[in-house]
Amino acid sequence: MIETIIQQLQGSSWLELVAVIFAIAYLVLAVRENILCWYAAFISTSIFLVIFWQVKLYMESGLQVYYLAMAIYGWYQWTRGGTKHTGIAITTWSAKTHVSVLALVIAATIISGLLLQTNSDARLPYLDSFTTWASVVTTYMVAKKVLENWLYWLVIDSVAIYLYLDRELYFTALLFLAYIVIVIFGFYIWFQEYRKTTTQLE
């Protein structure tokens, strides 16, 4: 079994590996609130847009277009956002906001999943739709520095691993396994920074 996995990894696209490297750089830099994360995100996203289209993950491919726009938006928010236009601080969302957002994600997942299932040759349309719509929300949360984005990513990345293994995107599956570890550290680091900021304001 291990030999089979190794052979399949060796057969993976070098372009996919490049995208994975930049994607990891993005997340590590985001954990550190480093503005360079958005440059890494733009490069990685551009490559994944092509890869996902080739393997018929159309929702995931479309998501990359949104990611490109959000890389620009996130860069702007982190450098020019806020009331003083000097960047934004880490914040949180209320329970009511989270419930509303999750309800919208579930509704969008059902609708787009059904449309893909009946009108295309998409693979795993409902899982593809869920990771797409949830990622749309969560990427916005990262751009706005909402603390809970890391908890959202934990769920999304876990589901995505199965999705990518099914499509034989092994480097990408390994990427999302690494993401889970980084996400845990990300939440801890951002939470500590959030507590520090809120304490200073009291």
N, C-alpha and C positions, 0 to 999 in steps of 0.2 A: 504494500500500500504506500509506504513512504517513498519507494523508488518511483512509483507511478506519479506521485505528486511532484517529485523532483524533475522528472521528465516533462511534465506538463508546465512547470515553472520555466524550464529551459526553452520551451516552445512559445512562451509568452512574448508579446511585442516589446521591443526595446523602447518604443515610444511610450508604452504604458508605464514602463519603469521610470522614465523621465518625469512623466506626469505625477507618479507616486512620490518621487523625491521632492518635487516642488510642493505637493500637497502636504507632506509631512512638515516641510519648512514653514508653510503657511500656519499650520496649527501650533507648532512650537513657538513661532513668533507671536501668534495671537495670544497664547498663554502669557507671554511676557509683555503684552500690550505694545509690541514693537510695530511701528507703522509699515515696516517692510513686508509684513505678512500679506498685505493687499497686493503687492507686486507679485509675490509668489503665487497667490491665489489666481491672479489673472493669467499667468503662464500655464499653470496646472489645468485650469478650467478650459482654456482654449484647446488643449490636447484632448481632454476627456470628452469634449463636445463631439469630436470626430469618432473617438473610440466607441462611445455608447451608441451612436447612430449605426455604426457598422455591425453591432451585435444585437440590434433591434430592441434596445431599451430606449424607446422613443421619449418617454417622460423624463428619464434621466438625461437624455441628450438635450431636450428642451430646457431642463433645469440649468444646464451649463450656460445658456444664454443669459438667464437671470443672474447667475453667479458673476458673469462678466460685468453686468451693470452694477451689482452689489459691491464688487471689488472697488469700483470707482466711488460709489456712494459711501462705503465704509471708510475709504481713505479720506474722503471729505469730512465725514463726521468726526473722525479721530483727530484730524488736524485743524478743521475750521468750524466744527460744530459747537453747540453750547451757546449760552447767552453772551459770553464774551468772545465767541468765535476763536477760542484757543484749544478746542477739543472737549470731549465729554468724559464724565466720570462713570464708574460702574453704578448701575441702579438695579432695582428689582421690580417685578410686576405683581399686582394684587392677585389673589386667588380667583376673583371674578374674571379678570382678564385672561388668566390661564384656561379657565373653563370655557370661555367664549372661543378662544383660539383653538382649543382641542376639538370643539364641536364643529368648527369650520373645516378643520383638517379632515375629520372623519367624513363629513358630508362631501367635500371635494374628492376624497379618495374613492368613495362609492360611485360618484357620478363619472369621474374620468376612468375609473377601472372598468365600469360597465361599457363605456364608449369604446375603450381600447379592445375589450374582449369581443365585442360584436362588430367592430369596423376595421380591425387591423390584425396583423400577425404578431402582435406584441407578446413577449414572454412574461409570465407572472404579472399580469396587468394591475392587479390590486396591490401587490407588494411594491411594484414599481411606482404606482400612484401614491401610495402612502409615504414612501421615502422622499418622493418628489415634493409633495405639498408640505410635509413636515419640515423638510429642509428649507423650503421657501420662507417659512415663518422663522425658523431658527437662525438662518443666515442674517435676516433682518435684525434679530435679537443680538447677534454678534456685532453688527454694524452700530447698533445703539448701546452696546455694552450692557446688555441685560444679563445679570448673573445667572439666571436659570437656563440660559442657552446650553450650558454644559450638561445639564440633566436631560434636556431634549436630545442632544447629540448622542448621549449614552444609549437611548432607546433606538434612535434612527440607525446608528452605526451597527448595532447588534442585528437588526433586521437586514441591513444592507449586506452584511457578510454572506448570508445565505443566498441573497440575490446574485451576488457576483460569483460565488462558487458555482451556481447553476449555469452561468454564462461562460464559465472557464476563464474568468478574469482573475487569475490567481494572485498577481501582484497587487491588484486593487483590493482583493479580499484580505491580504496580509496588511495592506495599508489601513483598512478599517479595524483590523484587530489591534494594530498599534494605536489607532485613534482612541480606542476604548481606554487604554492605559493613560494616554495623554490627557484625555477628557477628564479623568478622575483628578489628575494633578491640576488641570486647568480650573476646575471648580474650586479646589482647595485654595489655590493661589489667588483667584479672583475674590473668593469669599473673605480671605484675610485682608485684601486690599479694600474691599467694601467696608468691612468692619473698621478699619483704620480711618477711612474717609468719613464715615458717619460719626465716629467718636470725636474726630476733630471739629465737626460741625456742631456738636452738642455744647 
